[in-house]
Amino acid sequence: MTEEGFKELLKSRGLKITDQRLLVLEALAACPGRHLTAEEIYEIVKTDCPRIGLATVYRTIQLLFELHLIDRINLDDGFVRYEIGDANENEAKHHHHHLICRKCGMVISFEDDLLESLEDRILQTTGFVVEDHEVKLYGYCKECGGKTD
């Protein structure tokens, strides 16, 4: 997404357009496939805005998370991580899944949503509407002993 796109997104959510908000969104967008900690976001943002404080980055992240502009994920490594969220809050939200190597810790995003039929069955049998889910699969990447045939 471009800077103009981010500005429109913030405006559509009734938010003031600030440098801090734009920089945090741009930092996350510039690192596709990475799941950044608040400290990593701070280090990226600090290069363009050296006077920004870590507390400001934390407050900005919290606000953007509450507005569903960014997603929070826990990869069981002791850190809370963030990534750009789904900008369309009116549609059902499904994230990609994460494959986590038990040996090297590499995280691979997996885009296929294979749980749609399960969600349909849950709706039919219980009336429960699944709004979101998170899947983490643990194993070994190709380099650490995974096999691909």
TIRO-2110 file (N, C-alpha, C; in Angstrom, 1 decimal):
// TIRO-2110
0.8, -1.2, 0.0, N, 1, A
0.0, 0.0, 0.0, CA, 1, A
0.9, 1.2, 0.0, C, 1, A
0.5, 2.3, -0.7, N, 2, A
1.2, 3.5, -0.8, CA, 2, A
0.9, 4.4, 0.4, C, 2, A
1.7, 5.5, 0.5, N, 3, A
1.5, 6.4, 1.6, CA, 3, A
0.1, 7.0, 1.5, C, 3, A
-0.3, 7.3, 0.3, N, 4, A
-1.7, 7.9, 0.0, CA, 4, A
-2.7, 6.9, 0.5, C, 4, A
-2.5, 5.6, 0.2, N, 5, A
-3.4, 4.6, 0.6, CA, 5, A
-3.5, 4.5, 2.2, C, 5, A
-2.4, 4.6, 2.8, N, 6, A
-2.4, 4.6, 4.3, CA, 6, A
-3.2, 5.9, 4.8, C, 6, A
-3.0, 7.0, 4.2, N, 7, A
-3.7, 8.2, 4.6, CA, 7, A
-5.2, 8.0, 4.5, C, 7, A
-5.6, 7.5, 3.3, N, 8, A
-7.0, 7.3, 3.1, CA, 8, A
-7.6, 6.3, 4.2, C, 8, A
-6.8, 5.2, 4.5, N, 9, A
-7.2, 4.3, 5.4, CA, 9, A
-7.4, 4.9, 6.8, C, 9, A
-6.4, 5.7, 7.2, N, 10, A
-6.6, 6.4, 8.5, CA, 10, A
-7.7, 7.3, 8.5, C, 10, A
-7.9, 8.1, 7.4, N, 11, A
-9.0, 9.0, 7.4, CA, 11, A
-10.4, 8.3, 7.4, C, 11, A
-10.4, 7.2, 6.7, N, 12, A
-11.7, 6.4, 6.7, CA, 12, A
-12.1, 5.9, 8.1, C, 12, A
-11.1, 5.7, 8.9, N, 13, A
-11.3, 5.2, 10.3, CA, 13, A
-11.5, 6.4, 11.3, C, 13, A
-11.5, 7.6, 10.7, N, 14, A
-11.7, 8.8, 11.6, CA, 14, A
-10.5, 9.2, 12.4, C, 14, A
-9.3, 8.7, 11.9, N, 15, A
-8.1, 9.0, 12.6, CA, 15, A
-7.3, 10.2, 12.0, C, 15, A
-6.7, 11.0, 12.9, N, 16, A
-5.8, 12.0, 12.4, CA, 16, A
-4.6, 11.4, 11.7, C, 16, A
-4.2, 12.0, 10.7, N, 17, A
-3.0, 11.4, 9.9, CA, 17, A
-1.8, 12.1, 10.6, C, 17, A
-1.0, 11.2, 11.3, N, 18, A
0.3, 11.7, 11.9, CA, 18, A
1.5, 10.9, 11.3, C, 18, A
2.6, 11.6, 11.4, N, 19, A
3.8, 10.9, 10.9, CA, 19, A
4.1, 9.6, 11.6, C, 19, A
3.8, 9.5, 12.9, N, 20, A
4.1, 8.3, 13.6, CA, 20, A
3.2, 7.1, 13.1, C, 20, A
1.9, 7.4, 12.9, N, 21, A
1.1, 6.4, 12.4, CA, 21, A
1.5, 5.9, 11.0, C, 21, A
1.8, 6.9, 10.1, N, 22, A
2.2, 6.5, 8.8, CA, 22, A
3.5, 5.7, 8.8, C, 22, A
4.5, 6.1, 9.7, N, 23, A
5.8, 5.5, 9.7, CA, 23, A
5.6, 4.0, 10.2, C, 23, A
4.8, 3.8, 11.2, N, 24, A
4.6, 2.4, 11.7, CA, 24, A
3.9, 1.6, 10.6, C, 24, A
2.9, 2.1, 10.0, N, 25, A
2.3, 1.3, 8.9, CA, 25, A
3.2, 1.0, 7.8, C, 25, A
4.0, 2.0, 7.4, N, 26, A
5.0, 1.9, 6.3, CA, 26, A
6.1, 0.9, 6.7, C, 26, A
6.5, 0.9, 8.0, N, 27, A
7.5, 0.0, 8.4, CA, 27, A
7.1, -1.5, 8.3, C, 27, A
5.8, -1.7, 8.7, N, 28, A
5.2, -3.1, 8.6, CA, 28, A
5.1, -3.5, 7.1, C, 28, A
4.6, -2.5, 6.3, N, 29, A
4.4, -2.8, 4.9, CA, 29, A
5.7, -3.1, 4.1, C, 29, A
6.8, -2.5, 4.6, N, 30, A
8.1, -2.6, 4.0, CA, 30, A
8.7, -4.0, 4.3, C, 30, A
8.2, -4.7, 5.2, N, 31, A
8.7, -6.0, 5.6, CA, 31, A
7.7, -7.1, 5.5, C, 31, A
7.3, -7.3, 4.2, N, 32, A
6.3, -8.4, 4.0, CA, 32, A
6.9, -9.8, 4.4, C, 32, A
6.1, -10.6, 5.0, N, 33, A
6.5, -11.9, 5.4, CA, 33, A
7.3, -11.9, 6.8, C, 33, A
7.6, -10.8, 7.3, N, 34, A
8.3, -10.7, 8.6, CA, 34, A
7.2, -10.3, 9.6, C, 34, A
7.4, -10.8, 10.8, N, 35, A
6.5, -10.5, 11.9, CA, 35, A
7.3, -9.7, 12.9, C, 35, A
7.2, -8.4, 12.9, N, 36, A
8.0, -7.5, 13.7, CA, 36, A
7.6, -7.3, 15.1, C, 36, A
8.6, -7.2, 16.0, N, 37, A
8.3, -6.8, 17.4, CA, 37, A
8.2, -5.3, 17.4, C, 37, A
7.6, -4.8, 18.5, N, 38, A
7.6, -3.3, 18.7, CA, 38, A
8.9, -2.7, 18.6, C, 38, A
9.9, -3.4, 19.2, N, 39, A
11.3, -2.9, 19.2, CA, 39, A
11.9, -2.8, 17.8, C, 39, A
11.6, -3.8, 17.0, N, 40, A
12.0, -3.9, 15.6, CA, 40, A
11.3, -2.8, 14.8, C, 40, A
10.1, -2.5, 15.0, N, 41, A
9.3, -1.5, 14.4, CA, 41, A
10.0, -0.1, 14.7, C, 41, A
10.3, 0.0, 16.0, N, 42, A
10.9, 1.3, 16.5, CA, 42, A
12.2, 1.5, 15.8, C, 42, A
13.1, 0.5, 15.7, N, 43, A
14.4, 0.7, 15.0, CA, 43, A
14.2, 1.1, 13.6, C, 43, A
13.2, 0.6, 12.9, N, 44, A
12.9, 1.0, 11.5, CA, 44, A
12.5, 2.4, 11.4, C, 44, A
11.5, 2.7, 12.3, N, 45, A
10.9, 4.1, 12.3, CA, 45, A
11.9, 5.1, 12.7, C, 45, A
12.8, 4.8, 13.6, N, 46, A
13.8, 5.7, 14.1, CA, 46, A
14.7, 6.2, 13.0, C, 46, A
14.9, 5.5, 12.0, N, 47, A
15.8, 5.9, 10.9, CA, 47, A
15.3, 7.1, 10.2, C, 47, A
13.9, 7.2, 10.1, N, 48, A
13.3, 8.3, 9.4, CA, 48, A
12.9, 9.4, 10.4, C, 48, A
12.7, 9.0, 11.6, N, 49, A
12.2, 10.0, 12.6, CA, 49, A
13.0, 9.8, 13.9, C, 49, A
14.3, 10.2, 14.0, N, 50, A
15.2, 9.9, 15.1, CA, 50, A
14.7, 10.4, 16.5, C, 50, A
13.8, 11.4, 16.5, N, 51, A
13.3, 11.9, 17.8, CA, 51, A
12.1, 11.1, 18.4, C, 51, A
11.6, 10.1, 17.6, N, 52, A
10.5, 9.4, 18.1, CA, 52, A
10.9, 8.5, 19.3, C, 52, A
10.1, 8.3, 20.2, N, 53, A
10.4, 7.5, 21.4, CA, 53, A
9.7, 6.1, 21.3, C, 53, A
10.3, 5.2, 22.0, N, 54, A
9.7, 3.8, 22.0, CA, 54, A
8.3, 3.8, 22.5, C, 54, A
8.0, 4.6, 23.5, N, 55, A
6.7, 4.7, 24.1, CA, 55, A
5.7, 5.2, 23.1, C, 55, A
6.1, 6.1, 22.2, N, 56, A
5.2, 6.6, 21.1, CA, 56, A
4.9, 5.5, 20.2, C, 56, A
5.9, 4.7, 19.8, N, 57, A
5.7, 3.5, 18.9, CA, 57, A
4.7, 2.5, 19.6, C, 57, A
4.9, 2.2, 20.9, N, 58, A
4.0, 1.3, 21.5, CA, 58, A
2.6, 1.8, 21.5, C, 58, A
2.4, 3.1, 21.8, N, 59, A
1.0, 3.7, 21.8, CA, 59, A
0.4, 3.6, 20.4, C, 59, A
1.2, 3.9, 19.4, N, 60, A
0.7, 3.9, 18.0, CA, 60, A
0.4, 2.5, 17.6, C, 60, A
1.2, 1.5, 18.0, N, 61, A
0.9, 0.1, 17.7, CA, 61, A
-0.4, -0.3, 18.3, C, 61, A
-0.6, 0.1, 19.6, N, 62, A
-1.8, -0.3, 20.3, CA, 62, A
-3.1, 0.3, 19.6, C, 62, A
-3.0, 1.6, 19.2, N, 63, A
-4.1, 2.2, 18.6, CA, 63, A
-4.4, 1.5, 17.2, C, 63, A
-3.4, 1.3, 16.4, N, 64, A
-3.6, 0.7, 15.1, CA, 64, A
-4.1, -0.7, 15.3, C, 64, A
-3.7, -1.4, 16.3, N, 65, A
-4.2, -2.8, 16.6, CA, 65, A
-5.7, -2.7, 17.0, C, 65, A
-6.1, -1.8, 17.8, N, 66, A
-7.5, -1.7, 18.3, CA, 66, A
-8.4, -1.3, 17.1, C, 66, A
-7.8, -0.6, 16.1, N, 67, A
-8.6, -0.3, 14.9, CA, 67, A
-8.5, -1.3, 13.8, C, 67, A
-7.9, -2.4, 14.1, N, 68, A
-7.8, -3.6, 13.2, CA, 68, A
-7.0, -3.2, 11.9, C, 68, A
-6.1, -2.2, 12.0, N, 69, A
-5.2, -1.9, 10.9, CA, 69, A
-4.0, -2.8, 10.9, C, 69, A
-3.6, -3.3, 12.1, N, 70, A
-2.5, -4.2, 12.2, CA, 70, A
-2.9, -5.4, 13.0, C, 70, A
-2.3, -6.5, 12.9, N, 71, A
-2.6, -7.7, 13.6, CA, 71, A
-1.5, -8.0, 14.6, C, 71, A
-1.9, -8.6, 15.7, N, 72, A
-0.9, -9.0, 16.7, CA, 72, A
-0.8, -10.5, 16.7, C, 72, A
0.4, -11.1, 16.7, N, 73, A
0.5, -12.5, 16.7, CA, 73, A
1.5, -13.0, 17.7, C, 73, A
1.3, -14.1, 18.2, N, 74, A
2.3, -14.7, 19.2, CA, 74, A
2.8, -16.0, 18.6, C, 74, A
4.1, -16.0, 18.3, N, 75, A
4.7, -17.2, 17.7, CA, 75, A
5.4, -18.1, 18.8, C, 75, A
5.0, -17.9, 20.0, N, 76, A
5.5, -18.8, 21.1, CA, 76, A
7.0, -18.6, 21.3, C, 76, A
7.5, -17.5, 21.0, N, 77, A
9.0, -17.2, 21.2, CA, 77, A
9.2, -16.2, 22.3, C, 77, A
8.2, -15.8, 23.0, N, 78, A
8.3, -14.8, 24.1, CA, 78, A
8.1, -13.4, 23.6, C, 78, A
7.9, -13.2, 22.3, N, 79, A
7.7, -11.8, 21.8, CA, 79, A
6.3, -11.7, 21.2, C, 79, A
5.7, -10.5, 21.4, N, 80, A
4.5, -10.2, 20.6, CA, 80, A
4.9, -9.6, 19.3, C, 80, A
4.4, -10.0, 18.2, N, 81, A
4.8, -9.5, 16.9, CA, 81, A
3.6, -8.9, 16.2, C, 81, A
3.9, -8.1, 15.2, N, 82, A
2.8, -7.4, 14.5, CA, 82, A
3.0, -7.5, 13.0, C, 82, A
1.9, -7.4, 12.2, N, 83, A
2.0, -7.4, 10.8, CA, 83, A
0.8, -6.6, 10.3, C, 83, A
0.8, -6.1, 9.1, N, 84, A
-0.3, -5.4, 8.5, CA, 84, A
-1.5, -6.2, 8.5, C, 84, A
-2.7, -5.7, 8.9, N, 85, A
-3.9, -6.4, 9.0, CA, 85, A
-4.7, -6.3, 7.7, C, 85, A
-5.9, -6.8, 7.7, N, 86, A
-6.8, -6.7, 6.6, CA, 86, A
-7.5, -5.4, 6.7, C, 86, A
-7.4, -4.6, 5.7, N, 87, A
-7.9, -3.2, 5.7, CA, 87, A
-9.4, -3.2, 5.6, C, 87, A
-10.0, -4.2, 5.2, N, 88, A
-11.5, -4.2, 5.0, CA, 88, A
-12.2, -4.9, 6.2, C, 88, A
-12.6, -4.1, 7.2, N, 89, A
-13.2, -4.7, 8.4, CA, 89, A
-14.6, -5.2, 8.2, C, 89, A
-15.2, -5.0, 7.1, N, 90, A
-16.6, -5.4, 6.8, CA, 90, A
-16.6, -6.9, 6.4, C, 90, A
-15.5, -7.4, 6.0, N, 91, A
-15.5, -8.8, 5.5, CA, 91, A
-15.0, -9.7, 6.6, C, 91, A
-15.3, -11.0, 6.5, N, 92, A
-14.8, -12.0, 7.4, CA, 92, A
-13.3, -12.0, 7.3, C, 92, A
-12.6, -12.0, 8.5, N, 93, A
-11.2, -11.8, 8.5, CA, 93, A
-10.5, -13.2, 8.7, C, 93, A
-9.6, -13.6, 7.8, N, 94, A
-8.9, -14.8, 7.9, CA, 94, A
-7.4, -14.5, 7.6, C, 94, A
-6.6, -14.8, 8.5, N, 95, A
-5.2, -14.6, 8.4, CA, 95, A
-4.5, -15.8, 7.7, C, 95, A
-3.3, -15.5, 7.3, N, 96, A
-2.5, -16.6, 6.8, CA, 96, A
-2.1, -17.4, 8.1, C, 96, A
-1.6, -18.6, 7.9, N, 97, A
-1.2, -19.5, 8.9, CA, 97, A
0.3, -19.4, 9.0, C, 97, A
0.9, -20.0, 10.1, N, 98, A
2.3, -19.9, 10.3, CA, 98, A
2.9, -21.3, 10.5, C, 98, A
3.9, -21.6, 9.8, N, 99, A
4.7, -22.8, 9.9, CA, 99, A
6.0, -22.4, 10.7, C, 99, A
6.2, -23.1, 11.8, N, 100, A
7.3, -22.7, 12.7, CA, 100, A
8.3, -23.9, 12.9, C, 100, A
9.5, -23.7, 12.5, N, 101, A
10.5, -24.7, 12.6, CA, 101, A
11.0, -24.8, 14.0, C, 101, A
11.0, -26.0, 14.5, N, 102, A
11.4, -26.3, 15.9, CA, 102, A
12.9, -26.2, 16.1, C, 102, A
13.6, -26.3, 15.0, N, 103, A
15.1, -26.3, 15.2, CA, 103, A
15.7, -24.9, 15.0, C, 103, A
15.4, -24.2, 13.9, N, 104, A
16.0, -22.9, 13.7, CA, 104, A
15.1, -21.8, 14.0, C, 104, A
13.8, -22.0, 14.3, N, 105, A
12.9, -21.0, 14.6, CA, 105, A
12.3, -20.2, 13.4, C, 105, A
12.7, -20.6, 12.2, N, 106, A
12.2, -19.9, 11.0, CA, 106, A
10.6, -19.9, 11.0, C, 106, A
10.0, -18.8, 10.6, N, 107, A
8.6, -18.8, 10.5, CA, 107, A
8.2, -18.6, 9.0, C, 107, A
7.4, -19.4, 8.5, N, 108, A
7.0, -19.4, 7.1, CA, 108, A
5.5, -19.1, 7.1, C, 108, A
5.0, -18.1, 6.4, N, 109, A
3.6, -17.8, 6.3, CA, 109, A
3.0, -18.7, 5.2, C, 109, A
1.9, -19.3, 5.5, N, 110, A
1.2, -20.2, 4.6, CA, 110, A
-0.2, -19.6, 4.3, C, 110, A
-0.4, -19.2, 3.1, N, 111, A
-1.6, -18.4, 2.7, CA, 111, A
-2.9, -19.2, 2.5, C, 111, A
-2.9, -20.5, 2.2, N, 112, A
-4.1, -21.2, 1.9, CA, 112, A
-5.0, -21.3, 3.2, C, 112, A
-6.2, -21.0, 3.0, N, 113, A
-7.2, -21.1, 4.1, CA, 113, A
-7.9, -22.4, 4.0, C, 113, A
-7.5, -23.5, 4.6, N, 114, A
-8.0, -24.8, 4.5, CA, 114, A
-9.1, -25.1, 5.5, C, 114, A
-9.5, -24.1, 6.3, N, 115, A
-10.5, -24.3, 7.3, CA, 115, A
-11.9, -23.9, 7.0, C, 115, A
-12.1, -23.4, 5.8, N, 116, A
-13.4, -22.9, 5.4, CA, 116, A
-14.5, -24.0, 5.5, C, 116, A
-14.2, -25.2, 5.1, N, 117, A
-15.2, -26.3, 5.2, CA, 117, A
-15.5, -26.6, 6.7, C, 117, A
-14.5, -26.5, 7.5, N, 118, A
-14.7, -26.8, 9.0, CA, 118, A
-15.6, -25.6, 9.5, C, 118, A
-15.3, -24.4, 9.2, N, 119, A
-16.1, -23.3, 9.6, CA, 119, A
-17.6, -23.4, 9.2, C, 119, A
-17.8, -23.8, 7.9, N, 120, A
-19.1, -24.0, 7.4, CA, 120, A
-19.9, -25.1, 8.2, C, 120, A
-19.2, -26.2, 8.5, N, 121, A
-19.8, -27.3, 9.3, CA, 121, A
-20.1, -26.8, 10.7, C, 121, A
-19.2, -26.0, 11.3, N, 122, A
-19.5, -25.5, 12.7, CA, 122, A
-20.7, -24.6, 12.6, C, 122, A
-20.9, -23.8, 11.6, N, 123, A
-22.0, -22.9, 11.5, CA, 123, A
-23.3, -23.8, 11.3, C, 123, A
-23.3, -24.8, 10.5, N, 124, A
-24.4, -25.6, 10.2, CA, 124, A
-24.8, -26.4, 11.5, C, 124, A
-23.9, -26.9, 12.2, N, 125, A
-24.2, -27.8, 13.3, CA, 125, A
-24.4, -27.1, 14.6, C, 125, A
-23.8, -25.9, 14.8, N, 126, A
-24.0, -25.2, 16.1, CA, 126, A
-24.5, -23.8, 16.0, C, 126, A
-24.5, -23.3, 14.8, N, 127, A
-25.0, -21.9, 14.7, CA, 127, A
-23.9, -20.9, 15.0, C, 127, A
-22.7, -21.4, 15.4, N, 128, A
-21.6, -20.5, 15.8, CA, 128, A
-20.9, -20.0, 14.5, C, 128, A
-20.8, -18.7, 14.4, N, 129, A
-20.1, -18.0, 13.3, CA, 129, A
-18.7, -17.8, 13.6, C, 129, A
-17.8, -18.4, 12.9, N, 130, A
-16.3, -18.2, 13.2, CA, 130, A
-15.9, -16.9, 12.5, C, 130, A
-15.4, -16.0, 13.2, N, 131, A
-15.0, -14.7, 12.7, CA, 131, A
-13.5, -14.7, 12.3, C, 131, A
-12.8, -15.4, 13.0, N, 132, A
-11.3, -15.4, 12.8, CA, 132, A
-10.7, -16.7, 13.4, C, 132, A
-9.6, -17.0, 13.0, N, 133, A
-8.8, -18.2, 13.5, CA, 133, A
-7.3, -17.9, 13.3, C, 133, A
-6.6, -18.7, 14.1, N, 134, A
-5.1, -18.6, 14.0, CA, 134, A
-4.6, -20.0, 14.0, C, 134, A
-3.7, -20.4, 13.1, N, 135, A
-3.2, -21.7, 13.1, CA, 135, A
-1.6, -21.6, 13.1, C, 135, A
-1.0, -22.4, 14.0, N, 136, A
0.4, -22.5, 14.0, CA, 136, A
0.8, -23.9, 13.9, C, 136, A
1.6, -24.3, 12.9, N, 137, A
2.0, -25.7, 12.7, CA, 137, A
3.5, -25.7, 13.0, C, 137, A
3.9, -26.7, 13.8, N, 138, A
5.3, -26.9, 14.2, CA, 138, A
5.9, -28.1, 13.6, C, 138, A
7.1, -28.0, 13.2, N, 139, A
7.8, -29.1, 12.5, CA, 139, A
9.2, -28.6, 12.2, C, 139, A
9.7, -29.1, 11.0, N, 140, A
11.1, -28.8, 10.6, CA, 140, A
11.1, -28.3, 9.2, C, 140, A
11.7, -27.2, 9.0, N, 141, A
11.9, -26.6, 7.6, CA, 141, A
12.7, -27.5, 6.7, C, 141, A
12.8, -27.2, 5.5, N, 142, A
13.5, -28.0, 4.5, CA, 142, A
15.0, -28.1, 4.9, C, 142, A
15.6, -26.9, 5.3, N, 143, A
17.0, -26.9, 5.7, CA, 143, A
17.3, -27.7, 7.0, C, 143, A
16.3, -27.8, 7.9, N, 144, A
16.6, -28.5, 9.1, CA, 144, A
16.1, -30.0, 9.2, C, 144, A
15.8, -30.5, 8.0, N, 145, A
15.4, -31.9, 8.0, CA, 145, A
14.0, -32.2, 7.5, C, 145, A
13.3, -31.2, 7.0, N, 146, A
12.0, -31.4, 6.4, CA, 146, A
12.2, -32.1, 5.1, C, 146, A
11.3, -32.9, 4.7, N, 147, A
11.4, -33.6, 3.4, CA, 147, A
10.4, -33.1, 2.4, C, 147, A
10.8, -33.0, 1.2, N, 148, A
9.8, -32.7, 0.1, CA, 148, A
10.0, -33.7, -1.0, C, 148, A
8.9, -34.4, -1.3, N, 149, A
9.0, -35.4, -2.3, CA, 149, A
8.1, -35.1, -3.5, C, 149, A
END
